[in-house]
């Protein structure tokens, strides 16, 4: 599984990374949460809170945006976007 994470501010891409998880024993959900944990560590962010609207968006499009309401700490960007690029 490959997941692309992007941070945007003022409609500009500030940084991005692709997290790859090839551990076949993990479920899809666990792979997503493991990737989220890894990218939050890499970008020095707190983990975002999944709201019902995020879950619905992710189920529908395999893509989700986390805004300031999803973070407990303050953020200096507009949103973090997560998109599934490839699934095993």
C-alpha positions as a Python dict, from the first residue, in 0.01 Angstrom:
ca = {
    (1, 'X'): (0, 0, 0),
    (2, 'X'): (123, 347, -89),
    (3, 'X'): (-25, 655, 76),
    (4, 'X'): (58, 1009, -31),
    (5, 'X'): (55, 1281, 236),
    (6, 'X'): (62, 1650, 142),
    (7, 'X'): (61, 1968, 348),
    (8, 'X'): (-95, 2279, 193),
    (9, 'X'): (-99, 2644, 290),
    (10, 'X'): (-265, 2917, 79),
    (11, 'X'): (-332, 2660, -194),
    (12, 'X'): (38, 2581, -225),
    (13, 'X'): (204, 2251, -156),
    (14, 'X'): (452, 2296, 130),
    (15, 'X'): (575, 1939, 158),
    (16, 'X'): (475, 1587, 71),
    (17, 'X'): (584, 1229, 118),
    (18, 'X'): (475, 881, 17),
    (19, 'X'): (457, 615, 287),
    (20, 'X'): (476, 256, 173),
    (21, 'X'): (355, -31, 390),
    (22, 'X'): (406, -383, 257),
    (23, 'X'): (333, -577, 576),
    (24, 'X'): (75, -825, 450),
    (25, 'X'): (-33, -937, 797),
    (26, 'X'): (-184, -595, 874),
    (27, 'X'): (-539, -502, 782),
    (28, 'X'): (-607, -204, 554),
    (29, 'X'): (-712, 9, 851),
    (30, 'X'): (-398, -76, 1049),
    (31, 'X'): (-180, 8, 747),
    (32, 'X'): (-350, 347, 718),
    (33, 'X'): (-307, 425, 1088),
    (34, 'X'): (57, 309, 1081),
    (35, 'X'): (124, 538, 784),
    (36, 'X'): (-51, 825, 961),
    (37, 'X'): (164, 772, 1269),
    (38, 'X'): (481, 763, 1059),
    (39, 'X'): (400, 1081, 866),
    (40, 'X'): (302, 1267, 1183),
    (41, 'X'): (640, 1174, 1330),
    (42, 'X'): (821, 1280, 1009),
    (43, 'X'): (634, 1612, 985),
    (44, 'X'): (641, 1669, 1364),
    (45, 'X'): (261, 1683, 1395),
    (46, 'X'): (12, 1559, 1647),
    (47, 'X'): (-214, 1286, 1513),
    (48, 'X'): (-534, 1423, 1365),
    (49, 'X'): (-873, 1322, 1498),
    (50, 'X'): (-1094, 1136, 1252),
    (51, 'X'): (-1435, 1302, 1246),
    (52, 'X'): (-1740, 1140, 1087),
    (53, 'X'): (-1706, 1371, 788),
    (54, 'X'): (-1346, 1254, 738),
    (55, 'X'): (-1447, 889, 745),
    (56, 'X'): (-1726, 948, 493),
    (57, 'X'): (-1495, 1143, 261),
    (58, 'X'): (-1224, 878, 283),
    (59, 'X'): (-1465, 591, 212),
    (60, 'X'): (-1605, 774, -88),
    (61, 'X'): (-1283, 903, -251),
    (62, 'X'): (-986, 720, -91),
    (63, 'X'): (-871, 1069, -3),
    (64, 'X'): (-923, 1288, 301),
    (65, 'X'): (-823, 1633, 426),
    (66, 'X'): (-751, 1713, 789),
    (67, 'X'): (-809, 2078, 881),
    (68, 'X'): (-728, 2268, 1201),
    (69, 'X'): (-1041, 2125, 1366),
    (70, 'X'): (-888, 1778, 1340),
    (71, 'X'): (-578, 1869, 1539),
    (72, 'X'): (-554, 1931, 1911),
    (73, 'X'): (-238, 2141, 1869),
    (74, 'X'): (-236, 2451, 1654),
    (75, 'X'): (-106, 2404, 1300),
    (76, 'X'): (73, 2651, 1073),
    (77, 'X'): (-80, 2521, 750),
    (78, 'X'): (-430, 2497, 604),
    (79, 'X'): (-471, 2120, 578),
    (80, 'X'): (-303, 1782, 561),
    (81, 'X'): (-424, 1566, 273),
    (82, 'X'): (-396, 1189, 264),
    (83, 'X'): (-456, 991, -55),
    (84, 'X'): (-427, 620, -130),
    (85, 'X'): (-208, 575, -436),
    (86, 'X'): (-184, 197, -456),
    (87, 'X'): (-335, -88, -261),
    (88, 'X'): (-200, -441, -248),
}
